[in-house]
Amino acid sequence: MIHKILIIAGILLLVAAALIIHRRQFFCLHAMHHPGFHKKISDRMIKKMAGELDLSDEQKTMLTEIRDEMIEAHEKNCAGSFSSCETVIREIEKEELDKEALSALFEEKVECIRPMHALAVDRLADFHATLSPEQKKKLTVLIEKHHSRMIE
């Protein structure tokens, strides 16, 4: 029995070591850094909303246009976001964290997102204006449902 436990522990240690050795590939290459991720996830959201809210073709087209604008703005304003993961990794590897470097990195991230806020609010207001009262109620339920899953 102890022999089996030692073998399993050894295998787990080898897997853990392999992940640590290749952490740069696993830590920063998560889905949202892959080309097309934002489009893929937003397509699913649009499809779900279209079904749940009984959106018209015009509303679906509007959501697709909003998605495209937001992705374009993100790509324009936040180019190089992959390098931030590398910076964090380098800081963690150091004997002592450089708080100023990390603070500057986070400020840079906030600044890349800031220009998109106005666009997002404006486009949300445009889309909101097309919704019927029934669709607004359904959308509220969807958001509450999503929010409750996120805080669990």
Contact map, one row per residue, 1 for C-alpha under 8 A:
11111000000000000000000000000000000000000000000000000000000000000000000000000000000000000000000000000000000000000000000000000000000000000000000000000000
11111100000000000000000000000000000000000000000000000000000000000000000000000000000000000000000000000000000000000000000000000000000000000000000000000000
11111110000000000000000000000000000000000000000000000000000000000000000000000000000000000000000000000000000000000000000000000000000000000000000000000000
11111111000000000000000000000000000000000000000000000000000000000000000000000000000000000000000000000000000000000000000000000000000000000000000000000000
11111111100000000000000000000000000000000000000000000000000000000000000000000000000000000000000000000000000000000000000000000000000000000000000000000000
01111111110000000000000000000000000000000000000000000000000000000000000000000000000000000000000000000000000000000000000000000000000000000000000000000000
00111111111000000000000000000000000000000000000000000000000000000000000000000000000000000000000000000000000000000000000000000000000000000000000000000000
00011111111100000000000000000000000000000000000000000000000000000000000000000000000000000000000000000000000000000000000000000000000000000000000000000000
00001111111110000000000000000000000000000000000000000000000000000000000000000000000000000000000000000000000000000000000000000000000000000000000000000000
00000111111111000000000000000000000000000000000000000000000000000000000000000000000000000000000000000000000000000000000000000000000000000000000000000000
00000011111111100000000000000000000000000000000000000000000000000000000000000000000000000000000000000000000000000000000000000000000000000000000000000000
00000001111111110000000000000000000000000000000000000000000000000000000000000000000000000000000000000000000000000000000000000000000000000000000000000000
00000000111111111000000000000000000000000000000000000000000000000000000000000000000000000000000000000000000000000000000000000000000000000000000000000000
00000000011111111100000000000000000000000000000000000000000000000000000000000000000000000000000000000000000000000000000000000000000000000000000000000000
00000000001111111110000000000000000000000000000000000000000000000000000000000000000000000000000000000000000000000000000000000000000000000000000000000000
00000000000111111111000000000000000000000000000000000000000000000000000000000000000000000000000000000000000000000000000000000000000000000000000000000000
00000000000011111111100000000000000000000000000000000000000000000000000000000000000000000000000000000000000000000000000000000000000000000000000000000000
00000000000001111111110000000000000000000000000000000000000000000000000000000000000000000000000000000000000000000000000000000000000000000000000000000000
00000000000000111111111001000000000000000000000000000000000000000000000000000000000000000000000000000000000000000000000000000000000000000000000000000000
00000000000000011111111000000000000000000000000000000000000000000000000000000000000000000000000000000000000000000000000000000000000000000000000000000000
00000000000000001111111000000000000000000000000000000000000000000000000000000000000000000000000000000000000000000000000000000000000000000000000000000000
00000000000000000111111111000000000000000000000000000000000000000000000000000000000000000000000000000000000000000000000000000000000000000000000000000000
00000000000000000011111111100000000000000000000000000000000000000000000000000000000000000000000000000000000000000000000000000000000000000000000000000000
00000000000000000000011111111000000000000000000000000000000000000000000000000000000001001000000000000000000000000000000000000000000000000000000000000000
00000000000000000000011111111000000000000000000000000000000000000000000000000000000000000000000000000000000000000000000000000000000000000000000000000000
00000000000000000010011111111100000000000000000000000000000000000000000000000000000000000000000000000000000000000000000000000000000000000000000000000000
00000000000000000000001111111100000000000000000000000000000000000000000000000000000010000000000000000000000000000000000000000000000000000000000000000000
00000000000000000000000111111100100000000000000000000000000000000000000000000000010011000000000000000000000000000000000000000000000000000000000000000000
00000000000000000000000111111111110000000000000000000000000000000000000000000000000000000000000000000000000000000000000000000000000000000000000000000000
00000000000000000000000001111111110000000000000000000000000000000000000000000000000000000000000000000000000000000000000000000000000000000000000000000000
00000000000000000000000000001111110010000000000000000000000000000000000000000000000000000000000000000000000000000000000000000000000000000000000000000000
00000000000000000000000000001111111011000000000000000000000000000000000000000000000000000000000000000000000000000000000000000000000000000000000000000000
00000000000000000000000000011111111010000000000000000000000000000000000000000000010000000000000000000000000000000000000000000000000000000000000000000000
00000000000000000000000000001111111110000000000000000000000000000000000000000000000000000000000000000000000000000000000000000000000000000000000000000000
00000000000000000000000000000001111111000000000000000000000000000000000000000000000000000000000000000000000000000000000000000000000000000000000000000000
00000000000000000000000000000000011111110000000000000000000000000000000000000000000000000000000000000000000000000000000000000000000000000000000000000000
00000000000000000000000000000011111111111000000000000000000000000000000000000000000000000000000000000000000000000000000000000000000000000000000000000000
00000000000000000000000000000001001111111100000000000000000000000000001000000000000000000000000000000000000000000000000000000000000000000000000000000000
00000000000000000000000000000000000111111110000000000000000000000011001000000000000000000000000000000000000000000000000000000000000000000000000000000000
00000000000000000000000000000000000111111111000000000000000000000000000000000000000000000000000000000000000000000000000000000000000000000000000000000000
00000000000000000000000000000000000011111111100000000000000000000000000000000000000000000000000000000000000000000000000000000000000000000000000000000000
00000000000000000000000000000000000001111111110000000000000000000010000000000000000000000000000000000000000000000000000000000000000000000000000000000000
00000000000000000000000000000000000000111111111000000000000000010000000000000000000000000000000000000000000000000000000000000000000000000000000000000000
00000000000000000000000000000000000000011111111100000000000000000000000000000000000000000000000000000000000000000000000000000000000000000000000000000000
00000000000000000000000000000000000000001111111110000000000000000000000000000000000000000000000000000000000000000000000000000000000000000000000000000000
00000000000000000000000000000000000000000111111111000000000100110000000000000000000000000000000000000000000000000000000000000000000000000000000000000000
00000000000000000000000000000000000000000011111111100000000000000000000000000000000000000000000000000000000000000000000000000000000000000000000000000000
00000000000000000000000000000000000000000001111111110000000000000000000000000000000000000000000000000000000000000000000000000000000000000000000000000000
00000000000000000000000000000000000000000000111111111110000000000000000000000000000000000000000000000000000000000000000000000000000000000010000000000000
00000000000000000000000000000000000000000000011111111111000100000000000000000000000000000000000000000000000000000000000000000000000000000000000000000000
00000000000000000000000000000000000000000000001111111110000000000000000000000000000000000000000000000000000000000000000000000000000000000000000000000000
00000000000000000000000000000000000000000000000111111100000000000000000000000000000000000000000000000000000000000000000000000000000000000100000000000000
00000000000000000000000000000000000000000000000011111110000000000000000000000000000000000000000000000000000000000000000000000000000000100110000000000000
00000000000000000000000000000000000000000000000011111111000000000000000000000000000000000000000000000000000000000000000000000000000000100000000000000000
00000000000000000000000000000000000000000000000011101111111100000000000000000000000000000000000000000000000000000000000000000000000000000000000000000000
00000000000000000000000000000000000000000000000001000111111100000000000000000000000000000000000000000000000000000000000000000000000000000000000000000000
00000000000000000000000000000000000000000000000000000011111110000000000000000000000000000000000000000000000000000000000000000000000000000000000000000000
00000000000000000000000000000000000000000000000000000011111111000000000000000000000000000000000000000000000000000000000000000000000000000000000000000000
00000000000000000000000000000000000000000000000000000011111111100000000000000000000000000000000000000000000000000000000000000010010000000000000000000000
00000000000000000000000000000000000000000000010001000011111111110000000000000000000000000000000000000000000000000000000000000000000000000000000000000000
00000000000000000000000000000000000000000000000000000000111111111000000000000000000000000000000000000000000000000000000000000000000000000000000000000000
00000000000000000000000000000000000000000000000000000000011111111100000000000000000000000000000000000000000000000000000000000010000000000000000000000000
00000000000000000000000000000000000000000000010000000000001111111110000000000000000000000000000000000000000000000000000000000010000000000000000000000000
00000000000000000000000000000000000000000010010000000000000111111111000000000000000000000000000000000000000000000000000000000000000000000000000000000000
00000000000000000000000000000000000000000000000000000000000011111111100000000000000000000000000000000000000000000000000000000000000000000000000000000000
00000000000000000000000000000000000000000000000000000000000001111111110000000000000000000000000000000000000000000000000000100000000000000000000000000000
00000000000000000000000000000000000000100100000000000000000000111111111000000000000000000000000000000000000000000000000000000000000000000000000000000000
00000000000000000000000000000000000000100000000000000000000000011111111100000000000000000000000000000000000000000000000000000000000000000000000000000000
00000000000000000000000000000000000000000000000000000000000000001111111110000000000000000000000000000000000000000000000000000000000000000000000000000000
00000000000000000000000000000000000000000000000000000000000000000111111111000000000000000000000000000000000000000001001100000000000000000000000000000000
00000000000000000000000000000000000001100000000000000000000000000011111111100000000000000000000000000000000000000000000000000000000000000000000000000000
00000000000000000000000000000000000000000000000000000000000000000001111111110000000000000000000000000000000000000000000000000000000000000000000000000000
00000000000000000000000000000000000000000000000000000000000000000000111111111000000000000000000000000000000000000001000000000000000000000000000000000000
00000000000000000000000000000000000000000000000000000000000000000000011111111110000000000000000000000000000000011001000000000000000000000000000000000000
00000000000000000000000000000000000000000000000000000000000000000000001111111110000000000000000000000000000000000000000000000000000000000000000000000000
00000000000000000000000000000000000000000000000000000000000000000000000111111110000000000000000000000000000000000000000000000000000000000000000000000000
00000000000000000000000000000000000000000000000000000000000000000000000011111110000000000000000000000000000000011010000000000000000000000000000000000000
00000000000000000000000000000000000000000000000000000000000000000000000001111111100000000000000000000000000010011000000000000000000000000000000000000000
00000000000000000000000000000000000000000000000000000000000000000000000001111111100000000000000000000000000000000000000000000000000000000000000000000000
00000000000000000000000000000000000000000000000000000000000000000000000000000111111100000000000000000000000000000000000000000000000000000000000000000000
00000000000000000000000000000000000000000000000000000000000000000000000000000111111110000000000000000000000010000000000000000000000000000000000000000000
00000000000000000000000000010000100000000000000000000000000000000000000000000001111111000000000000000000000000000000000000000000000000000000000000000000
00000000000000000000000000000000000000000000000000000000000000000000000000000001111111100000000000000000000000000000000000000000000000000000000000000000
00000000000000000000000000000000000000000000000000000000000000000000000000000001111111110000000000000000100000000000000000000000000000000000000000000000
00000000000000000000000000110000000000000000000000000000000000000000000000000000111111111000000000000000000000000000000000000000000000000000000000000000
00000000000000000000000100010000000000000000000000000000000000000000000000000000011111111100000000000000000000000000000000000000000000000000000000000000
00000000000000000000000000000000000000000000000000000000000000000000000000000000001111111110000000000000000000000000000000000000000000000000000000000000
00000000000000000000000000000000000000000000000000000000000000000000000000000000000111111111000000000100000000000000000000000000000000000000000000000000
00000000000000000000000100000000000000000000000000000000000000000000000000000000000011111111100000000000000000000000000000000000000000000000000000000000
00000000000000000000000000000000000000000000000000000000000000000000000000000000000001111111110000000000000000000000000000000000000000000000000000000000
00000000000000000000000000000000000000000000000000000000000000000000000000000000000000111111110111000100000000000000000000000000000000000000000000000000
00000000000000000000000000000000000000000000000000000000000000000000000000000000000000011111111110000000000000000000000000000000000000000000000000000000
00000000000000000000000000000000000000000000000000000000000000000000000000000000000000001111111000000000000000000000000000000000000000000000000000000000
00000000000000000000000000000000000000000000000000000000000000000000000000000000000000000111111110000000000000000000000000000000000000000000000000000000
00000000000000000000000000000000000000000000000000000000000000000000000000000000000000000001111110000000000000000000000000000000000000000000000000000000
00000000000000000000000000000000000000000000000000000000000000000000000000000000000000000011011111000000000000000000000000000000000000000000000000000000
00000000000000000000000000000000000000000000000000000000000000000000000000000000000000000011011111100000000000000000000000000000000000000000000000000000
00000000000000000000000000000000000000000000000000000000000000000000000000000000000000000010000111111100000000000000000000000000000000000000000000000000
00000000000000000000000000000000000000000000000000000000000000000000000000000000000000000000000011111110000000000000000000000000000000000000000000000000
00000000000000000000000000000000000000000000000000000000000000000000000000000000000000000000000001111111000000000000000000000000000000000000000000000000
00000000000000000000000000000000000000000000000000000000000000000000000000000000000000000000000001111111100000000000000000000000000000000000000000000000
00000000000000000000000000000000000000000000000000000000000000000000000000000000000000010010000001111111110000000000000000000000000000000000000000000000
00000000000000000000000000000000000000000000000000000000000000000000000000000000000000000000000000111111111000000000000000000000000000000000000000000000
00000000000000000000000000000000000000000000000000000000000000000000000000000000000000000000000000011111111100000000000000000000000000000000000000000000
00000000000000000000000000000000000000000000000000000000000000000000000000000000000100000000000000001111111110000000000000000000000000000000000000000000
00000000000000000000000000000000000000000000000000000000000000000000000000000000000000000000000000000111111111000000000000000000000000000000000000000000
00000000000000000000000000000000000000000000000000000000000000000000000000000000000000000000000000000011111111100000000000000000000000000000000000000000
00000000000000000000000000000000000000000000000000000000000000000000000000000000000000000000000000000001111111110000000000000000000000000000000000000000
00000000000000000000000000000000000000000000000000000000000000000000000000000100100000000000000000000000111111111000000000000000000000000000000000000000
00000000000000000000000000000000000000000000000000000000000000000000000000000000000000000000000000000000011111111100000000000000000000000000000000000000
00000000000000000000000000000000000000000000000000000000000000000000000000000000000000000000000000000000001111111110000000000000000000000000000000000000
00000000000000000000000000000000000000000000000000000000000000000000000001001100000000000000000000000000000111111110000000000000000000000000000000000000
00000000000000000000000000000000000000000000000000000000000000000000000001001100000000000000000000000000000011111111100000000000000000000000000000000000
00000000000000000000000000000000000000000000000000000000000000000000000000000000000000000000000000000000000001111111110000000000000000000000000000000000
00000000000000000000000000000000000000000000000000000000000000000000000000001000000000000000000000000000000000111111111000000000000000000000000000000000
00000000000000000000000000000000000000000000000000000000000000000000010011000000000000000000000000000000000000001111111100000000000000000000000000000000
00000000000000000000000000000000000000000000000000000000000000000000000000000000000000000000000000000000000000001111111110000000000000000000000000000000
00000000000000000000000000000000000000000000000000000000000000000000000000000000000000000000000000000000000000000111111111000000000000000000000000000000
00000000000000000000000000000000000000000000000000000000000000000000010000000000000000000000000000000000000000000011111111100000000000000000000000000000
00000000000000000000000000000000000000000000000000000000000000000000010000000000000000000000000000000000000000000001111111110000000000000000000000000000
00000000000000000000000000000000000000000000000000000000000000000000000000000000000000000000000000000000000000000000111111111000000000000000000000000000
00000000000000000000000000000000000000000000000000000000000000000000000000000000000000000000000000000000000000000000011111111100000000000000000000000000
00000000000000000000000000000000000000000000000000000000000000000100000000000000000000000000000000000000000000000000001111111110000000000000000000000000
00000000000000000000000000000000000000000000000000000000000000000000000000000000000000000000000000000000000000000000000111111111000000000000000000000000
00000000000000000000000000000000000000000000000000000000000000000000000000000000000000000000000000000000000000000000000011111111100000000000000000000000
00000000000000000000000000000000000000000000000000000000000000000000000000000000000000000000000000000000000000000000000001111111110000000000000000000000
00000000000000000000000000000000000000000000000000000000001001100000000000000000000000000000000000000000000000000000000000111111111000000000000000000000
00000000000000000000000000000000000000000000000000000000000000000000000000000000000000000000000000000000000000000000000000011111111000010000000000000000
00000000000000000000000000000000000000000000000000000000000000000000000000000000000000000000000000000000000000000000000000001111111000000000000000000000
00000000000000000000000000000000000000000000000000000000001000000000000000000000000000000000000000000000000000000000000000000111111100000000000000000000
00000000000000000000000000000000000000000000000000000000000000000000000000000000000000000000000000000000000000000000000000000011111111110000000000000000
00000000000000000000000000000000000000000000000000000000000000000000000000000000000000000000000000000000000000000000000000000000011111110000000000000000
00000000000000000000000000000000000000000000000000000000000000000000000000000000000000000000000000000000000000000000000000000000001111111000000000000000
00000000000000000000000000000000000000000000000000000000000000000000000000000000000000000000000000000000000000000000000000000000001111111100000000000000
00000000000000000000000000000000000000000000000000001100000000000000000000000000000000000000000000000000000000000000000000000000001111111110000000000000
00000000000000000000000000000000000000000000000000000000000000000000000000000000000000000000000000000000000000000000000000000001001111111111000000000000
00000000000000000000000000000000000000000000000000000000000000000000000000000000000000000000000000000000000000000000000000000000000011111111100000000000
00000000000000000000000000000000000000000000000000011000000000000000000000000000000000000000000000000000000000000000000000000000000001111111110000000000
00000000000000000000000000000000000000000000000010001000000000000000000000000000000000000000000000000000000000000000000000000000000000111111111000000000
00000000000000000000000000000000000000000000000000000000000000000000000000000000000000000000000000000000000000000000000000000000000000011111111100000000
00000000000000000000000000000000000000000000000000000000000000000000000000000000000000000000000000000000000000000000000000000000000000001111111110000000
00000000000000000000000000000000000000000000000000000000000000000000000000000000000000000000000000000000000000000000000000000000000000000111111111000000
00000000000000000000000000000000000000000000000000000000000000000000000000000000000000000000000000000000000000000000000000000000000000000011111111100000
00000000000000000000000000000000000000000000000000000000000000000000000000000000000000000000000000000000000000000000000000000000000000000001111111110000
00000000000000000000000000000000000000000000000000000000000000000000000000000000000000000000000000000000000000000000000000000000000000000000111111111000
00000000000000000000000000000000000000000000000000000000000000000000000000000000000000000000000000000000000000000000000000000000000000000000011111111100
00000000000000000000000000000000000000000000000000000000000000000000000000000000000000000000000000000000000000000000000000000000000000000000001111111110
00000000000000000000000000000000000000000000000000000000000000000000000000000000000000000000000000000000000000000000000000000000000000000000000111111111
00000000000000000000000000000000000000000000000000000000000000000000000000000000000000000000000000000000000000000000000000000000000000000000000011111111
00000000000000000000000000000000000000000000000000000000000000000000000000000000000000000000000000000000000000000000000000000000000000000000000001111111
00000000000000000000000000000000000000000000000000000000000000000000000000000000000000000000000000000000000000000000000000000000000000000000000000111111
00000000000000000000000000000000000000000000000000000000000000000000000000000000000000000000000000000000000000000000000000000000000000000000000000011111
